Amino acid sequence: MELLKERIRRDGKILPGNILNVGSFLNQQIDIALYDEIGKEFARRFVGVPVTRILTVEASGIGIACAAARHFAVPVVFARKFRAKNVSGDAYTAEVTSYTHGLDYVISIQKEFIRRNDSILLIDDFLANGCALEGLIALAEAAGANVAGAGVVIEKGFQNGGRRLRDRGIRLESLAIIERMSAEDGIVFRP
């Protein structure tokens, strides 16, 4: 998706530790027109794939998942990173390690929001080591749902998350795959 790649080149900031900051347009300040194009692109890439729900992790994935869900005409369900006091009942849980934050946490979804035989499309903003998406897969599998695929806005192709998910047989559609990045050379995308 050239529009996205150009925006990453122009406004993305490379931070120490192979961190790409895209907060000015993707996950802190949100460019709604870009989100709509991202949602359209996911719908185009998964055309003909049955999807009954879109599943993501709070917080950065929610807006992107909503943009995609608009084009699929399905609800968005998000996994919480922390259990809220207003949540009751049984929940599916999975442990996840955040590459960006360097933290382990348990994600959860109340059982009523994912059903057996749902066809789930996973959506997230970044893919580095794949832990967040693997956690979402575990939640879907615990519910007896089918994972129809995963859509990621930015994949760090130089890390192993994409390979691990593809090796598991997950259909993965990444809108921009970064081959390498450095402050000296900038960002190089996979063709």
SERO-4910 file (N, C-alpha, C, O; in steps of 0.05 Angstrom, whole numbers):
BEGIN
 pado doro    nc1    nc2    nc3   cac1   cac2   cac3    cc1    cc2    cc3    oc1    oc2    oc3
  Met    A     17    -23      0      0      0      0     18     25      0     29     33     21
  Glu    A     21     36    -23     41     58    -27     34     83    -10     52     96      0
  Leu    A      8     89     -7      0    112      9     11    109     38     21    129     49
  Leu    A      8     86     49     18     80     76     49     82     77     60     94     95
  Lys    A     62     69     58     91     69     58    102     98     57    121    105     70
  Glu    A     90    114     40     99    142     37     95    157     64    112    173     72
  Arg    A     73    152     77     68    165    102     88    156    124     97    172    140
  Ile    A     95    131    124    115    120    143    142    133    137    156    142    156
  Arg    A    150    135    112    175    148    105    176    177    113    196    186    124
  Arg    A    154    191    109    152    219    115    151    225    145    165    243    154
  Asp    A    133    211    159    127    218    187    136    198    208    135    205    232
  Gly    A    145    175    200    155    155    219    181    163    231    198    176    218
  Lys    A    186    156    256    211    163    270    223    137    280    210    121    294
  Ile    A    248    132    273    262    108    282    274    114    309    290    133    312
  Leu    A    268     98    329    278    101    356    297     78    363    296     58    350
  Pro    A    313     82    383    331     60    391    315     35    398    293     36    407
  Gly    A    328     12    392    315    -14    398    297    -24    376    279    -40    381
  Asn    A    301    -14    351    284    -21    328    255    -15    333    237    -30    325
  Ile    A    250      8    346    223     18    350    216     38    328    232     56    323
  Leu    A    193     35    316    184     55    296    161     70    308    140     58    314
  Asn    A    164     96    311    143    113    323    126    124    300    136    140    284
  Val    A    101    117    299     83    127    279     59    140    293     36    141    282
  Gly    A     64    150    316     43    162    333     30    187    321      7    193    328
  Ser    A     44    200    302     32    225    291      9    220    271     -5    238    264
  Phe    A      6    194    263    -16    189    244    -30    162    248    -52    158    238
  Leu    A    -17    143    263    -29    116    264    -40    109    291    -62     97    293
  Asn    A    -25    114    313    -34    103    338    -33    121    362    -35    112    385
  Gln    A    -31    147    358    -35    166    380    -53    188    369    -74    194    379
  Gln    A    -43    201    348    -59    220    333    -68    204    308    -51    192    295
  Ile    A    -93    204    302   -103    186    281   -112    202    257   -127    221    258
  Asp    A   -101    194    234   -109    204    208   -133    188    198   -129    166    188
  Ile    A   -157    198    201   -181    183    194   -183    176    165   -192    154    158
  Ala    A   -174    193    147   -175    187    119   -156    163    113   -163    146     97
  Leu    A   -133    163    125   -114    141    121   -126    115    133   -124     94    120
  Tyr    A   -138    117    156   -151     93    168   -172     82    149   -174     57    146
  Asp    A   -188     99    137   -209     89    118   -196     75     95   -206     54     86
  Glu    A   -174     85     84   -160     71     63   -148     44     72   -149     25     57
  Ile    A   -139     44     97   -129     19    108   -152     -2    110   -149    -25    103
  Gly    A   -174      7    120   -198    -10    122   -206    -21     95   -212    -45     92
  Lys    A   -207     -4     74   -214    -12     47   -194    -33     37   -202    -52     24
  Glu    A   -168    -29     43   -148    -47     33   -150    -75     46   -147    -95     33
  Phe    A   -156    -75     72   -160   -101     85   -184   -115     73   -184   -139     68
  Ala    A   -206   -100     67   -230   -112     55   -223   -122     27   -233   -143     19
  Arg    A   -207   -108     12   -199   -117    -14   -182   -143    -13   -187   -162    -28
  Arg    A   -164   -143      6   -146   -167      8   -160   -192     19   -152   -214     12
  Phe    A   -181   -188     34   -196   -211     45   -223   -214     32   -241   -227     43
  Val    A   -226   -204      8   -252   -206     -6   -258   -236    -10   -240   -252    -17
  Gly    A   -283   -244     -5   -291   -271     -8   -286   -289     16   -294   -312     17
  Val    A   -271   -278     36   -266   -293     61   -288   -288     80   -294   -265     86
  Pro    A   -301   -309     90   -323   -305    109   -311   -294    135   -293   -305    147
  Val    A   -322   -271    144   -314   -258    169   -339   -251    184   -357   -237    174
  Thr    A   -341   -261    209   -364   -254    226   -357   -234    248   -375   -220    259
  Arg    A   -332   -232    255   -322   -213    275   -293   -206    269   -278   -222    257
  Ile    A   -286   -182    277   -258   -173    276   -249   -172    305   -263   -161    323
  Leu    A   -225   -183    310   -214   -185    337   -187   -170    337   -170   -174    320
  Thr    A   -183   -154    358   -158   -140    362   -152   -138    391   -167   -148    408
  Val    A   -129   -124    397   -121   -119    425   -123    -90    430   -116    -73    413
  Glu    A   -132    -82    455   -132    -54    461   -103    -44    463    -86    -61    469
  Ala    A    -96    -20    458   -112      2    450   -108      9    421   -127     16    407
  Ser    A    -83      7    411    -77     16    384    -91      2    362    -96     13    341
  Gly    A    -99    -23    366   -112    -38    345   -142    -31    342   -153    -37    321
  Ile    A   -154    -18    362   -183    -14    361   -192      4    338   -210     -4    323
  Gly    A   -179     26    335   -187     44    313   -184     32    286   -202     35    268
  Ile    A   -162     18    281   -157      5    256   -178    -17    251   -188    -20    229
  Ala    A   -183    -33    272   -203    -54    270   -231    -42    263   -245    -54    247
  Cys    A   -237    -20    275   -263     -7    269   -264      2    240   -285     -1    227
  Ala    A   -242     13    230   -242     22    202   -246     -2    183   -260      0    163
  Ala    A   -233    -25    190   -237    -49    174   -265    -60    176   -277    -67    157
  Ala    A   -275    -61    201   -302    -72    206   -323    -57    190   -343    -69    182
  Arg    A   -320    -32    187   -339    -16    171   -342    -27    143   -364    -27    133
  His    A   -320    -36    131   -321    -47    104   -329    -76    103   -338    -86     82
  Phe    A   -327    -90    125   -337   -118    127   -365   -120    138   -378   -140    135
  Ala    A   -375    -98    150   -401    -97    162   -405   -118    184   -425   -133    185
  Val    A   -384   -120    201   -384   -139    224   -376   -124    249   -364   -102    247
  Pro    A   -381   -135    273   -373   -122    297   -343   -126    303   -330   -144    293
  Val    A   -333   -108    319   -305   -109    329   -306   -119    358   -322   -109    374
  Val    A   -289   -137    365   -286   -146    393   -256   -141    399   -239   -147    383
  Phe    A   -251   -129    423   -223   -126    430   -217   -139    456   -233   -139    475
  Ala    A   -193   -150    457   -183   -162    481   -172   -141    500   -158   -123    491
  Arg    A   -180   -142    525   -171   -123    545   -144   -133    556   -139   -156    559
  Lys    A   -127   -113    561   -101   -119    574   -103   -120    604    -87   -133    617
  Phe    A   -123   -107    614   -127   -107    643   -157   -112    649   -174   -101    635
  Arg    A   -162   -127    668   -190   -133    675   -203   -109    688   -193    -98    708
  Ala    A   -225   -100    677   -240    -77    688   -260    -86    709   -269   -109    709
  Lys    A   -266    -68    727   -285    -75    748   -313    -79    738   -329    -94    750
  Asn    A   -320    -68    714   -347    -71    703   -349    -96    686   -369   -100    672
  Val    A   -329   -113    686   -329   -138    670   -335   -161    689   -321   -164    709
  Ser    A   -354   -177    683   -361   -200    699   -364   -224    682   -366   -222    657
  Gly    A   -365   -247    694   -369   -272    679   -344   -285    670   -322   -275    675
  Asp    A   -348   -307    656   -325   -322    646   -311   -307    623   -324   -293    608
  Ala    A   -285   -311    622   -270   -299    601   -249   -318    590   -239   -335    605
  Tyr    A   -242   -316    565   -220   -329    553   -195   -312    559   -197   -287    557
  Thr    A   -173   -324    565   -149   -309    571   -125   -321    557   -124   -345    551
  Ala    A   -105   -304    552    -79   -313    541    -57   -294    550    -62   -270    554
  Glu    A    -34   -304    554    -11   -287    562      3   -277    537      7   -292    518
  Val    A     11   -252    538     23   -238    515     47   -222    525     47   -211    547
  Thr    A     68   -222    509     91   -205    514     92   -182    494     91   -187    470
  Ser    A     93   -158    503     93   -134    485    122   -128    478    139   -123    496
  Tyr    A    128   -128    452    155   -121    443    161    -91    449    182    -85    459
  Thr    A    142    -74    443    146    -45    446    149    -38    476    167    -21    482
  His    A    133    -49    493    133    -42    521    151    -59    539    157    -52    561
  Gly    A    159    -82    528    175   -101    543    162   -112    568    174   -117    588
  Leu    A    135   -115    566    119   -125    589    104   -150    581     97   -154    558
  Asp    A     99   -167    601     81   -190    598     55   -182    610     54   -169    631
  Tyr    A     33   -189    597      7   -184    608    -13   -205    599     -7   -220    579
  Val    A    -35   -207    612    -56   -226    604    -78   -211    590    -89   -191    601
  Ile    A    -85   -220    566   -107   -208    552   -132   -225    557   -129   -250    561
  Ser    A   -155   -213    556   -179   -228    561   -203   -217    545   -204   -193    538
  Ile    A   -221   -235    539   -246   -228    526   -268   -244    540   -265   -268    544
  Gln    A   -290   -231    546   -312   -245    558   -323   -265    537   -324   -260    513
  Lys    A   -330   -288    547   -338   -311    529   -362   -304    512   -364   -316    490
  Glu    A   -379   -286    521   -403   -280    505   -397   -266    478   -414   -264    461
  Phe    A   -372   -255    475   -366   -239    451   -353   -254    429   -351   -244    406
  Ile    A   -345   -279    434   -334   -296    412   -349   -323    415   -351   -334    437
  Arg    A   -360   -332    392   -376   -356    393   -363   -379    377   -347   -374    358
  Arg    A   -370   -403    385   -361   -426    369   -370   -422    340   -392   -413    335
  Asn    A   -352   -428    322   -357   -427    293   -357   -398    282   -362   -395    259
  Asp    A   -351   -378    299   -346   -351    287   -322   -353    269   -304   -370    272
  Ser    A   -322   -336    248   -299   -334    230   -286   -307    236   -296   -286    230
  Ile    A   -263   -308    249   -250   -285    261   -228   -275    243   -210   -290    234
  Leu    A   -228   -249    238   -206   -235    225   -191   -219    246   -203   -202    259
  Leu    A   -166   -225    250   -149   -210    269   -138   -185    255   -130   -186    232
  Ile    A   -138   -163    270   -127   -138    259   -110   -125    280   -117   -125    304
  Asp    A    -86   -115    272    -69   -101    291    -52    -81    276    -50    -82    252
  Asp    A    -41    -62    292    -25    -41    279      3    -51    272     12    -45    250
  Phe    A     16    -65    290     44    -74    285     46   -104    289     32   -117    304
  Leu    A     66   -115    274     74   -143    278    104   -143    280    118   -136    261
  Ala    A    114   -151    304    143   -153    308    149   -183    313    156   -198    295
  Asn    A    146   -191    338    151   -219    345    126   -237    343    128   -261    345
  Gly    A    103   -224    340     79   -239    336     64   -248    361     44   -262    359
  Cys    A     73   -239    384     61   -248    409     32   -239    412     15   -254    421
  Ala    A     25   -214    405     -2   -205    407    -21   -221    390    -42   -229    399
  Leu    A    -13   -226    365    -31   -241    347    -33   -270    356    -54   -282    354
  Glu    A    -11   -281    366    -12   -309    377    -31   -310    401    -46   -330    404
  Gly    A    -31   -289    417    -50   -288    439    -79   -287    430    -97   -300    441
  Leu    A    -84   -271    409   -111   -270    397   -119   -296    385   -142   -304    387
  Ile    A   -100   -310    372   -106   -336    361   -114   -355    383   -133   -371    380
  Ala    A   -100   -355    405   -106   -372    428   -134   -367    439   -149   -385    446
  Leu    A   -142   -341    440   -169   -334    449   -190   -346    430   -210   -357    438
  Ala    A   -186   -342    404   -205   -352    384   -207   -382    385   -229   -393    384
  Glu    A   -184   -395    387   -184   -425    388   -198   -435    414   -212   -455    413
  Ala    A   -194   -421    436   -207   -429    461   -237   -428    458   -252   -443    471
  Ala    A   -247   -409    442   -275   -406    438   -286   -425    417   -311   -427    414
  Gly    A   -269   -439    403   -278   -457    381   -283   -442    356   -297   -452    338
  Ala    A   -273   -417    354   -276   -401    329   -254   -407    309   -234   -419    316
  Asn    A   -259   -400    284   -240   -404    263   -226   -377    258   -238   -356    258
  Val    A   -199   -378    256   -184   -354    249   -182   -353    218   -168   -369    206
  Ala    A   -197   -334    206   -198   -331    178   -172   -319    166   -166   -323    143
  Gly    A   -158   -304    183   -134   -291    174   -126   -269    193   -140   -264    213
  Ala    A   -104   -256    187    -95   -233    203    -86   -211    184    -72   -216    165
  Gly    A    -94   -187    191    -86   -163    176    -70   -145    194    -79   -139    217
  Val    A    -47   -137    185    -29   -120    200    -22    -96    184    -17    -98    160
  Val    A    -22    -73    196    -15    -48    182     15    -48    175     22    -45    152
  Ile    A     32    -52    196     61    -51    191     73    -76    203     71    -82    227
  Glu    A     87    -91    186    102   -115    195    132   -109    194    142    -98    175
  Lys    A    146   -115    216    175   -113    216    185   -140    205    188   -159    220
  Gly    A    191   -141    179    199   -165    166    225   -176    176    231   -200    171
  Phe    A    241   -160    189    267   -169    199    265   -182    226    285   -192    237
  Gln    A    241   -183    237    236   -198    262    220   -223    255    210   -225    232
  Asn    A    217   -241    273    207   -268    266    177   -272    268    167   -294    262
  Gly    A    161   -252    276    133   -256    280    118   -264    255    102   -283    256
  Gly    A    123   -251    233    109   -258    208    115   -286    199     97   -301    191
  Arg    A    140   -294    200    148   -321    192    134   -342    210    124   -362    200
  Arg    A    134   -337    237    121   -356    255     92   -359    249     82   -382    249
  Leu    A     78   -338    244     49   -340    238     44   -354    211     26   -370    209
  Arg    A     60   -347    191     56   -360    165     63   -390    167     49   -406    155
  Asp    A     83   -397    183     90   -425    187     68   -440    201     65   -464    197
  Arg    A     51   -426    216     28   -439    230      4   -442    210    -16   -454    218
  Gly    A      7   -431    186    -15   -433    167    -34   -410    168    -56   -412    156
  Ile    A    -28   -389    183    -45   -366    185    -42   -349    160    -19   -342    152
  Arg    A    -64   -342    147    -63   -323    125    -57   -296    136    -73   -285    151
  Leu    A    -34   -284    129    -26   -259    139    -23   -239    117     -8   -243     97
  Glu    A    -37   -217    119    -36   -195    100    -25   -170    114    -38   -159    131
  Ser    A     -1   -162    107     12   -139    118     13   -117     97     21   -121     75
  Leu    A      3    -93    104      1    -71     85     28    -59     79     32    -49     57
  Ala    A     47    -59     98     74    -49     93     93    -68    109     90    -70    133
  Ile    A    112    -80     95    131    -97    108    159    -83    107    169    -78     85
  Ile    A    169    -77    130    195    -64    132    217    -86    131    218   -103    148
  Glu    A    234    -84    112    256   -103    108    279    -96    128    290   -114    141
  Arg    A    285    -70    130    305    -61    150    301    -31    154    289    -17    138
  Met    A    311    -22    177    309      6    184    332     14    202    340     -1    219
  Ser    A    341     38    198    362     50    215    361     80    212    352     90    192
  Ala    A    372     93    232    373    123    231    390    132    207    385    153    195
  Glu    A    410    116    200    428    123    178    416    118    151    418    135    133
  Asp    A    403     95    148    393     87    121    363     92    117    353     90     95
  Gly    A    349     99    139    320    103    137    305     77    137    314     57    149
  Ile    A    282     77    124    265     53    124    264     41     96    259     55     76
  Val    A    270     15     94    270      1     69    248    -20     70    247    -36     88
  Phe    A    229    -18     51    206    -36     50    212    -60     32    226    -58     13
  Arg    A    199    -82     39    200   -106     22    183   -100     -2    161    -89      1
  Pro    A    192   -107    -26    176   -102    -50    150   -118    -50    135   -116    -69
***
